[in-house]
Amino acid sequence: MQHRQPSRSPGENETFVRLIEIAQEDGQVREQILGLLRLAPFQRRSILNTQLDQMRLQGAPQEFIEAMASLLDDAVAERVIFLLKTV
């Protein structure tokens, strides 16, 4: 099963960068993201794909969808866990 990858790297998406900044500043947001990222990769992708589909249906901004889609990538997920655990 192939997953659509974001069209650019997460670091180039200002919304992704801001999402991480908010997670670093807000403990509740941080714990929600970490909870998702700590799941097994298959579970994380399944939940994220469901959330991404819901966001698309609800007309969420494309940059936000791309920011969240970045978390489908295992390497990005691991890096975000590292960044958020060191706060």
N, C-alpha and C positions, 0 to 999 in steps of 0.2 A: 504494500500500500504506500503510495507516494503522498507526501505532504507538500503543500504549496509553501515555498519559502518566501519570506518578504523580499521585495524587489531591491532593497538596499540593506546595508549592514545596520544593526541596531543602533550603533553609535552615531549614524548619520540621521537617525529619526529623532528629532527634537522631542517628540511626544514620549518616546521610549526613555530618553535621558531624563525627562521630567518625571515620568512614572517612577523611575529608580530613585530620584531625588526625594520624591514624596514618601516613598517607602522607607528611605533612610531617616526621614524626619518624623514620620508618624508610625508609632509602634503597632497600631491596629492594622494599618495597610501592610506594613512589613510582615506581620504574622500571617495575614491572609495569603500574601504572595509566597512566603516561605512554605506555608502549608501545602499549597498547590505544587510548588516545585520539589518538595520532598517526596511526593508520590512516585511510585514506579513510573518509568518513562511511558509505558503504554497507558496507564491511568491518567497521567498528566496530559498526554496528547488527546485522549478521548474527551476529557473534561474541557480542555481548551478548545478543541474543535467544535464541541457543542456550544460553548460560550461565543466563539467566533461566528458561528451560524446565526445565533440569536442577535448578536450585535449587527450583523449585516441586515437581517430582517428588520431590525429596529432603526436602521439608518444611521448607525454610529459613524463618526468621522473616520475616513479611510486611514489616516495616520494613526489613530488609536487602535484600529483593527490590526494594522501592520505592527505596531508596538507589541500588542498582545501575542500576535502570531510569532514574533521572535522567540517567545518562550517555548515554542514547539521544538526548537533545536536543543539537543542535549548539551552541547558546549555552552550555549548562551545561558541555559538554565543553571548549569554548574557555576558559571561565572557570577550570575546574579545571586545565587545562594552565598557564594564567597563574599560578595560585596555587602550583602545585607546582614550576614553573620558577624561582620567585623565592625558593625555600627555600635 
